[in-house]
């Protein structure tokens, strides 16, 4: 079995998305050979110097983030649903990472959508909102749209059973946090998060095995048809 690196990136103001990330990580770790890393997005933009940080340390920090993201076999992104979309710090996080000057391959920093570092990486999404109609599905779609722009392989849980009464979204793991924004995920939401993590790790394993078999068959000489 190949060794699979699953990276979970999340932004959590009240702690619920942090809990969801841990449940997803538990599910991913249940697949043999899977190693999980977690990154929590901060409110401060990546380009903002941290207290006591030098410019050289800032450049290194941003480069390390991009290297960690591009090295992952699977990327699972979580953001709360704000105004029917992913929270802005998450979108800004990826815009900043994908315009890092130190991140190979070299690209025009004004056109981050040309970046190919995440092409063919498995991707999945999770979110939370205060109410059942608080924009969860739209937030999931905004994350998945980001993945599609980057040429990633989108993985979703699909429609759960029983279809007519299952409260889970078919596009990713979700939670309802209540008026205060800090209600803990229900057992059903926890189970859905773990199932998503397991599914992503399994699909990433299949992709890795298929890539290895293709490389062995072609000798690694077959270029991706959309590679720059």
N, C-alpha and C positions, 0 to 999 in steps of 0.2 A: 504494500500500500504506500502511496506517496505521502509525503509530509505536506499538510495543507495549512496555510497561514490565513486565518480569518481575522480581519480587522473590523472592529465595531466603533464607529464614530458617532457620538451623540452630544446633544445640547440639552441640558436639564436645568430649569430655573427652580423647580420645587422638588426635585428628586425622583419623580415618577419615571422619567425617561432613563435615569440612571439605574433604577430597579429593572426596567424592561431590558436594558442592555445586559444586565447580569443574568436574567433569565434566558435571553438569547444565547449568551456565552455558554451557559450550562448545556443548552441543547446542542450547540456546535461541538462542545468537548465530548459529547457522548459518541461522536463518530471517531473511530480509531485513527490515530495519526494526525489529529487536528490540534493546532496550537492557536490560541485566541489572544489577541491584544486589544486593548480598549483605549481610545482617545476621547477625552471630553473637551468639547469646543468651549472656548472662553467667550465672555462678552467683549473683551478687548480684541480688536482686529489683530491679525498676525503681524502686520507691519508696525504696530505700536510697540515701541521699546518698553520692556519691563523694567521695574525699578532696579537700578544698578547694572543693567545690561548694556554692553557695548554694541556698536554697529556690527562688528565682526561676529559677535555672539548671536545677534539677531539674524544675520544672513545664514549662519550655521543652523539655527533653530528652524528656520523656514525650510531649508534644504533637507534637514533630517525628517521633517514632517512629510514632505513630498516623497522622499525615498521610502518611508514606511508605507505610505499609501500605494505607491506604484509597485512595491514588492509583494503586496497581498494577493493571494489567490482569490479571495472573496472580500467584498466590502459591504458591510451592513450599516446603513445610515439611519439615525433616528433624530427627529426634530419635532417639537410641539407644533400643533396646527394653529398658526396665527393668521387671521384674516383670510382663511381659505388657502393657505400655502405654508411651506416650510418656514420656520422662524428665520429671520434674515441673518443671524450670526452663522448659521450652517451654510447658507448659500455663499456668504462672504468668505467663509473658511475655504471653500473649494475654489472660489475665484482667486483668492490670494495664493493658495498652494499651486494652482495650475499656471500662475504667472511668475513663479519663482525663477529667477535668472539662473540659479544653480541646479535647476531640475532638468535632467536630460529627457528627451532630446531638445536641443536649442530651438525655440520657436519665437515668433513675433509675440511679445508679451501683450500686445493689444488684441490678440486673437486667440484666447485660451481654448476656444472650442476646436482648434486644430490640433490640440495635444493628443498624442496617441499612447501615452503611458498607461492608460487604464483600459485600452482596447482589449476585449475578450476577457476582462475580469468579471467574475460573477458578482452580481449586485442585488441587494434586497433592501427594503425600507420598513421602518416602524415609526409610529407617531402616537400622540395623545392629545385629547381636547377636553374641555371642561364639560361638554354636553354631548349626547349621542349625535346631534346634528351640528357639531362645532367645526366641521371641515376636515375630519380625519381622512376621508377618501381623497379629497382634493390635495391635501398635504402629501399623501403618499404618491399621488400622481406627479406632483412637482419634483419630488426626489427621483422618481423613476424616469421622468423626462430628462433630468440631468444625466442619468446613466445612459440613456439612449443617445444623447448628444455626444457622449464620449465613447460610443461603440461598445459599451459593456453588455454582458449577457444577463438580462433581467430574470430574476427568480421570484415568484410570488407563491403564497400558500394556496391560491385557488379557492374555489367555493367549498366551504366546509359542510359537513353533514350534521344534522339533516338540513338540506338546502333551504327549506322554507322557514326555518326557525333559528338557524345559527346566526348569532349576532356579530360574528367576526367578519372583517372585510376581506375580500378575496385578493387584495392588492398588497397586503403587508400586515404586520402585527399592530394592534391598536389597544388603547386603554382610554377609559373615561375617568377623568380626574376630579370631577365635581366642582362646585362653585369656588372653593378655596384653592383648587389646582393641585392638591397634594393627597388625594384619596389613593390608597394603595391599589394596585391592580388586583382584580378578582382572581380566584383560582382558574377560571376559564381563560382570562386574559394572560395569566402566567403560562398556562399550558400552551396557548397559541404562540406565545413568544418562544418558548422552548422548542416547539415544533418547527418554527421558522428557522431557528438557528441550526437545528439538525438537518433540515431540508437543504439549506444553503451549503453546509459542510459536505453533504453527500453529493450534491450536484457539482461542487468545486472539485471533489475527488474524481468524479467521472470525467470532468473536463481535463484535469491533469493527466489522468490515465490515457485519454484519447490523444492529447497533445504529445505525450511520450511515444505512443504507438505510431503517430504520424511522423514524428521526427525520426524514429527508427526505420520507418518504411522509406522515407525520402532522403535520409541522410542529412536532414536539416537544411536542405537546399531550396525548399519550396517557400517562396516569399508570400506574405499575406497580400491578396490582390489590392487592398486599399492602403497598404503601407506607404509612407511618404518616400 
